[in-house]
């Protein structure tokens, strides 16, 4: 990922938090003929015996785990331990030139994303694969209003486990881009922030909150 210096995350914890809060990512690999393969799957940092890693722990060298159905042939490209790319997307939103209130101007898109590159391996051990599934359930259920207790469905989960390919990526390289109007004057940054904060569309309000965090912005009225 090409990341201009002014679009860097600033704090490593922001990168880890983006992955934790947006676990549904994209894993990209290539088959033996070099044809790119991609699947949207939940992925997360491998938990430690003490629980999920702290966001303050750098991602480099950590393990990213995930799984997909074996009916999807992409998992077969993981058997060589080759390089893969895992993509995680945070909030994003369109910035209309009308928000800037200046001329000339051009439209753009604000967003945050993380790319992780490294070798992948299949998790062949059934117990380890099951732990991957359960860790994924724990992380994703944390985003729901009422967390589901999987204990009553363990027989079913273990029965379908042979049809699931679990995998682990070693994060050798971590790239991120937090493109949040950093190149604009402070007055325009505030206008973009307040436009997103007042918008009911998509994840615009999340994007405003991220701008507040990264750029230290409140509303224009507060400044």
Beta strands, then each sheet from edge to edge (+ up, - down):
strand 1: 24-30
strand 2: 36-45
strand 3: 63-69
strand 4: 83-95
strand 5: 108-122
strand 6: 164-170
strand 7: 173-179
sheet 1: 7+ 5- 4+ 1- 2+ 3- 6+
end
